[in-house]
Amino acid sequence: MFKRPTNVLVVDDEKDLVQMIVETLREVNETAYGAYSGEECLRVLDKNGIDVIILDIKMPGMDGMETLQEIKKRFPLVEVIMLTGHGTIDTSVQCMKLGAFDYILKPADFADLVEKIRAAREKRNKQKERIRQAEARALLTKSRRGVKNPLGSREI
């Protein structure tokens, strides 16, 4: 079966790190984009169908926590993996409460990062499928309400 690449957005103010992760993701056949601030991340999201975001917590301007909140408000099905070199238990708990899929400390093992990206995409795909099924059930229910039972006056 054909596997569509995951559309990944890497967001960090460290440009070399973003470029390295983007290039490495492309080598494993993922589609990867880079952004260097929270504001730029949101602009990229407005223009591209992103599945998973790797988001640094500590950035100048709009930090990762603020960016995560805005992502979840505007793009609730996009999964976000938080990445930080300054991790604490409190920060990781706060990220998860805000809707992050996972939390990784720098320097991250690339194989672990790829596995988390794929798991995040799988979660997103399952959620999208549940939404599609619920919409289909709602349409079916709505269309059945207008159909009369030929054996009587009750609706079926």
N, C-alpha and C positions, 0 to 999 in steps of 0.2 A: 504494500500500500504506500502511496506517495505521502510523504510528510512535508507539510508546509513549514517553512522556517518560522521561528518565533521572532516577532518584531520587538526588539529590545532597545530601550533608551537608557543610556548610561549618563548619569548626571553627577558631576563633581567639579569643583573649582580647580582641581589639579588637572590641567590639560593633558599632560603626558600620560597620566593614569587613564583618563577617558580614552585617549587614542589607542593605548595599549589594549585595553579591554575590548574596545570596538573592533580592532583588527583581529584579535584572537577569537572573538565570537564569530566573525566572518569566516575565519579559517575552519570553524566547525559547522559551517553552513547555516548560521543564524543571520538574520537581517538586523544590523545594529546601527544605531544613531548615537550621536554625542550631543550633550548640552553642558554648559558650564555654569549655570545658575538656576535657581528655582523659577525665575521669570522665563528664562529661555526654555526650560522644560515644559512649562504650560503652553508656550507658543508652538513647540514641536507637537505636543499632544493635540492641539487644535487642528493641525494639518496632516497628521499621520495616524494610521491605525496601529497603535502600540498595544502589545499584549502584556509586557512586563517592563518595569522600570527598576534599575539599580540606582539607588538614591543615597548620596552622601548626606550625613546629618549636619556636619559643620561646614557651612558656606557663608560667605559674606552676603549681606542683603537678606533676601528671603531664605531662611535656613531650611534644612531638610524636614523638620517637623512641620513648619508652616506649609511647605510645599506638599507634603504628604496629606495634610488636611484638605488642601485645595484640590489635589488630585482626586481624593475619595469623594469630595463633594461634586465635582464636575464629571468625573470618569470612574464611577464606582466599581466597574468590572475590571479595571486595570489593576494588576497585582504589583505590589511594590516590595522590593527587597532593600532593606536599609543597609548601608555600608558605612562603617565608621572606624576611625583609628582611636577614638576616644570613648569607648564603650563602658557603660555602667549597667547594672541590673535595673536601676530605676528608668534609665533611658530606654532600654530594650522593652520593658513592660509598657512604658508610655507609647512607644512605637506600635506595639501589638494592639493596644487599646484603640489607637487611631486608625487601625485597619491594615497595618503592614503585614505582608505575607510571612516575612522572616527577617532576621537581623544577623548580619555577618560582620566580624571584626577584620580590619585591615592588618596585615596583608592577608588576603583571602586566597585559599587554595582554588585554582581555576577549575579543577574537576568538580569540586564541591559547589562552586558558583554555578556552573553549567547544570548540575543536577537540580539545584534550587530553582533555576530559571525554568527548567522543563517541568518541575513539579508545580510551579506557580502557573505556568501556561495550562497545565492539565486541570488545575482547580478552576481557572477562568473558563476553560472550555466546558467543564461540567456545569458551571453556573449558567453560562449562556444556553446550554442545552435545556436545563430546567426551565429557564425563562421561555424558550421556544415552545416547550411542551405545555406550559401553563397558558401561553397565548393561544396555542392550537386548541386546547380544551375549552378556553373561553369562547373562541370563535365557533366551535362545534356546538357548545351549549346555546349560544346566541342564535345560531342558525336553526337548531332544533325547536326553539321556542316558537318559531314562525310556521312550523310544519304541523298540520292537523292529522290526527290519526284517522285513516279511512274507515275504521271499524266503529268509530264513535266520535264524540265531540272533545274527548280529552286530548291534550297535547302529548306528544311523545318526545 
